[in-house]
Amino acid sequence: THGGAPSAWRTENTGYGGTMIWTWNNDRRRPNYNWARWYPDLEQGHYEVFVYIPDRYTTTAKARYWISHRDGTTLRVVKQSAYSNQWVSLGTYRFQGNSNDYVSLADVTYEPYLSRLIAFDAVKWVPR
């Protein structure tokens, strides 16, 4: 699911599965900032979380992924510009197996306003 300013979202025929969305970054949290959230359908247990970084629309060095899991919420900052068509691990966590489990990403990177592209593509949970 995603939200924010509809006019700011761009869809491209690239990325994992052939479709992804992207937007320009925000330097701070502003009204109507853009965000996305992925909810898995998991059994309770330990999972390693991966995000897919496509080869384009990824110039940010500070994509801020929030992982909500059984023990709280963890922030992982990913330099999207360092990857190209790769799965990147955000770590391994204990998940509850309910709607409190998710990964969230917003366009707020704290880099100069509208200077970077941030990709919102795929997330996967791998049992560990």
Helices and strands as residue ranges (DSSP letters): E 2-3, G 6-8, E 10-12, G 16-18, E 20-24, E 35-38, E 45-53, E 63-69, E 72-78, G 80-82, E 86-95, E 102-106, E 117-120, E 123-127
